[in-house]
Amino acid sequence: MTDTASSTTPQDSATARQNVMAVLAAASPEAVAERFERLDAPPFGIVRQPETGLVMVRGRMGGTGSPFNLGEVTVTRCVIRLETGETGSAYSLGRNKKKALQSAVIDALWQCGEIRERIEAEVIAPLAAEQAAAKETVREETEATKVNFFTMVRGDN
């Protein structure tokens, strides 16, 4: 009998990495830079210099309708390789090349088994918590302005 709790499939690992990359992409450049400075990153080589381009964004009416081209957004990407062989990549909205480079290094470091827990504890978890708190604040502010039409009195006599 195998222990399924301790074994991870490639799909689980890919999903976890996607989550890490999503947190880094959604973080502010300042937040990424602050946490990157604390890491003492090892030497790395640049596979693909940070470069900026455009990506077409598609939308759907109501989330389920036919897709349509909404417009283009600026995206910066970067790929690096650590001396130990791990390759990190990052995409982020905007033109901040430093953020893309730092996010790629963090992605590569996350792939190193020996420091993955440190990256998750010192970088990913705090960034994810900040993002969740900001999302909750927006939700609360939106909820406070919500009008419930079913409880309003019409005033018809």
C-alpha positions as CSV (number, residue, x, y, z in Angstrom):
1,M,0.0,0.0,0.0
2,T,1.4,3.4,-1.0
3,D,1.3,6.6,1.1
4,T,-0.6,9.0,-1.2
5,A,-0.3,11.9,1.2
6,S,3.5,12.0,0.9
7,S,3.8,11.3,-2.8
8,T,3.2,14.1,-5.3
9,T,2.4,13.6,-9.0
10,P,3.8,15.7,-11.7
11,Q,0.3,17.3,-12.1
12,D,0.4,18.3,-8.4
13,S,3.8,19.8,-8.8
14,A,2.8,21.7,-12.0
15,T,-0.3,23.0,-10.2
16,A,1.8,24.1,-7.2
17,R,4.3,25.9,-9.5
18,Q,1.4,27.6,-11.4
19,N,0.1,28.9,-8.0
20,V,3.6,30.2,-7.1
21,M,3.9,31.9,-10.5
22,A,0.4,33.4,-10.2
23,V,1.2,34.9,-6.7
24,L,4.4,36.4,-8.1
25,A,2.7,37.8,-11.1
26,A,-0.1,39.4,-9.0
27,A,2.4,40.9,-6.5
28,S,3.5,44.5,-6.7
29,P,7.1,45.2,-7.9
30,E,7.9,46.6,-4.5
31,A,6.7,43.6,-2.6
32,V,8.7,41.2,-4.9
33,A,11.8,43.3,-4.6
34,E,11.6,43.5,-0.8
35,R,11.4,39.8,-0.5
36,F,14.0,39.1,-3.2
37,E,16.6,41.2,-1.4
38,R,16.3,39.0,1.7
39,L,17.0,35.8,-0.2
40,D,20.7,36.1,-1.0
41,A,20.1,34.6,-4.5
42,P,22.8,32.3,-5.9
43,P,24.5,33.1,-9.2
44,F,22.3,32.6,-12.3
45,G,22.5,33.0,-16.0
46,I,20.0,34.7,-18.1
47,V,18.4,32.5,-20.8
48,R,16.0,35.1,-22.1
49,Q,16.5,38.7,-21.1
50,P,13.5,40.5,-19.6
51,E,11.5,41.7,-22.6
52,T,8.2,43.5,-23.0
53,G,5.5,42.7,-25.5
54,L,1.8,42.8,-26.0
55,V,-0.7,40.0,-25.4
56,M,-4.3,39.9,-26.6
57,V,-6.8,39.6,-23.8
58,R,-10.0,37.8,-24.6
59,G,-13.3,38.1,-22.7
60,R,-16.7,36.5,-22.4
61,M,-20.0,38.2,-21.7
62,G,-21.2,37.0,-18.4
63,G,-18.3,34.6,-18.2
64,T,-20.1,32.0,-20.4
65,G,-20.8,33.8,-23.7
66,S,-18.9,33.7,-26.9
67,P,-15.3,34.9,-26.6
68,F,-14.3,38.2,-28.0
69,N,-11.0,40.2,-28.2
70,L,-11.1,42.7,-25.4
71,G,-7.8,44.4,-26.2
72,E,-4.0,44.2,-25.7
73,V,-2.0,44.4,-22.5
74,T,1.7,44.9,-21.9
75,V,3.5,41.9,-20.5
76,T,7.1,41.4,-19.5
77,R,8.7,38.0,-19.4
78,C,12.1,36.6,-18.4
79,V,13.8,33.2,-18.2
80,I,16.9,32.4,-16.0
81,R,18.9,29.3,-15.1
82,L,20.6,28.7,-11.8
83,E,24.0,27.2,-11.7
84,T,22.4,24.0,-10.2
85,G,20.3,23.6,-13.4
86,E,16.8,24.8,-12.4
87,T,15.2,27.1,-14.9
88,G,12.9,29.8,-13.7
89,S,10.5,31.8,-15.8
90,A,8.1,34.7,-15.1
91,Y,5.5,36.7,-16.8
92,S,4.0,39.9,-15.3
93,L,1.7,42.6,-16.5
94,G,3.4,45.9,-17.2
95,R,6.9,46.9,-18.2
96,N,8.8,46.2,-15.0
97,K,11.8,44.2,-16.1
98,K,13.3,44.0,-12.7
99,K,10.2,42.4,-11.3
100,A,10.2,39.8,-14.1
101,L,13.8,39.0,-13.5
102,Q,13.4,38.7,-9.7
103,S,10.2,36.6,-10.1
104,A,12.1,34.2,-12.5
105,V,14.9,33.8,-9.9
106,I,12.3,33.1,-7.2
107,D,10.6,30.6,-9.4
108,A,13.9,28.8,-10.0
109,L,14.7,28.8,-6.3
110,W,11.3,27.4,-5.5
111,Q,12.1,24.4,-7.7
112,C,15.2,23.6,-5.6
113,G,14.0,21.0,-3.1
114,E,16.3,22.1,-0.3
115,I,15.0,25.7,-0.1
116,R,11.5,25.3,-1.4
117,E,10.0,25.6,2.2
118,R,12.0,28.8,2.8
119,I,10.7,30.3,-0.4
120,E,7.2,29.4,0.4
121,A,7.4,30.7,4.0
122,E,9.3,33.9,3.4
123,V,8.1,34.9,-0.1
124,I,5.0,33.2,-1.4
125,A,2.9,32.9,1.8
126,P,3.3,36.5,2.8
127,L,2.5,37.7,-0.8
128,A,-0.5,35.5,-1.0
129,A,-1.7,36.7,2.4
130,E,-1.4,40.3,1.3
131,Q,-3.3,39.6,-1.9
132,A,-6.0,37.8,0.0
133,A,-6.4,40.6,2.5
134,A,-6.6,43.2,-0.3
135,K,-9.3,41.0,-2.1
136,E,-11.2,40.7,1.2
137,T,-11.1,44.5,1.7
138,V,-12.5,45.1,-1.7
139,R,-15.2,42.4,-1.1
140,E,-16.2,44.1,2.2
141,E,-16.3,47.5,0.6
142,T,-18.4,46.2,-2.2
143,E,-20.7,44.4,0.2
144,A,-21.3,47.5,2.2
145,T,-22.7,49.3,-0.8
146,K,-24.9,46.5,-2.0
147,V,-28.6,47.3,-2.2
148,N,-31.0,44.4,-1.4
149,F,-34.1,45.3,-3.5
150,F,-36.2,42.5,-1.9
151,T,-36.2,44.2,1.5
152,M,-37.0,47.7,0.3
153,V,-40.5,49.1,1.1
154,R,-42.2,50.3,-2.1
155,G,-44.4,52.9,-0.4
156,D,-47.6,52.0,-2.3
157,N,-50.7,52.6,-0.2
